[in-house]
Amino acid sequence: MAQAHVIKPLTPETYPAWLTLAQKHNGVWVGCYCSYFHGDTQDTVKDEYDRPTFKQRLVAEGAAHAALVFDGDAAIAWCQYGSPDELPGIYHRKQYDAGETRPAPWRITCFFVDRDHRRSGVAREALDGALELIARAGGGEVVSFPNELVPDKRTSSSFLHNGTRAMFEKAGFTFERHIGKRKTVMRISIEPR
């Protein structure tokens, strides 16, 4: 019988498992190490560190959040979330800001799933895990920017770093609007736990 996946937050203790997954995939998206959407902090400036060190410093400062999906001792996926201050670098930012009437305290910016586990529902596990961690942190409005797929056109799951509109709708998010060509703005309200 297969062991169930477990969700754990990204912490200094889980960072090594996160790093192993990122390194298995050459740093994810040409060496991003899930740092693209992050801004600088008072103590850590992105351009002063290589990407793994930058991410590690943010984790140590409590300025990087993710729900990690574990299969045994190995991290097999993550869903990155945080505050707009923590994750200012979203695609189509000017268009998003121009139409935003209810800024949310939380945003979900990216997913990554181990290539050996794609198209098996693990991204949805990571999304549900992120929403649970947000609930434990006090809840509130959450926005995200998933891709809207073109009907009848197959899209490689490796390019769906923001997830899909359909996955977010199944998780209870509501569509608000389009930004850019294929990005959407979706929202959900999470009760505190």
Steps between C-alpha positions, in 0.01 A plus 500: 500500500636841402574747774282812494661832418559740787494880485771689687578872500826628354723558804873482572440132585322417171719725282752218425221282354371799303853568370548137397182519289606832346849369420358184342339734246804724439375771732152505346430716194861572410630548852219704654495299825152643555642849554352692206190631679688592821618848583793606712473515877669738741780245551510318165541651154435256215788614281755447778450121516469201275137387477519202742668716765251783445210259550663342807549843658134591437389172659717569805351851526144366475457690172440198274198273529401184320299186555727204422355165399707214641508141384686339787810711564503656153331825401320440170318833453438841643256788485653839580286756683553814704409863543518751213802657674671160506405416139478829306628367166190371324450484123292784354543697824394838354184352352426314824554810718288719269198273545544398864223641721541264800867430567536162670742428784607174331601394153598171340768548237637167385501124510761245422448125468774241459495375140447145632173605667338736247140461387415297811321760714805600704469868404149501644634341820753784520226761444280348770804490729574868439140594578515300824825672601342839421200406716736412788674837454171687547327455166368780282462575132733316263561590136684304238577525132446162335527432129194463284558210265411516132222246427616196302867603525732290715725703727810356660451485876856628541376842380209525742691662785186688608267199474180506297174688532314166512707376796435823691127488423485145637672629815225762545664808350288749306609644167531881505668606176768441243844660506733448211419251227447180704518604866201538728438657838316267735402547864386305802430593862657266756366478853761495779571172681 
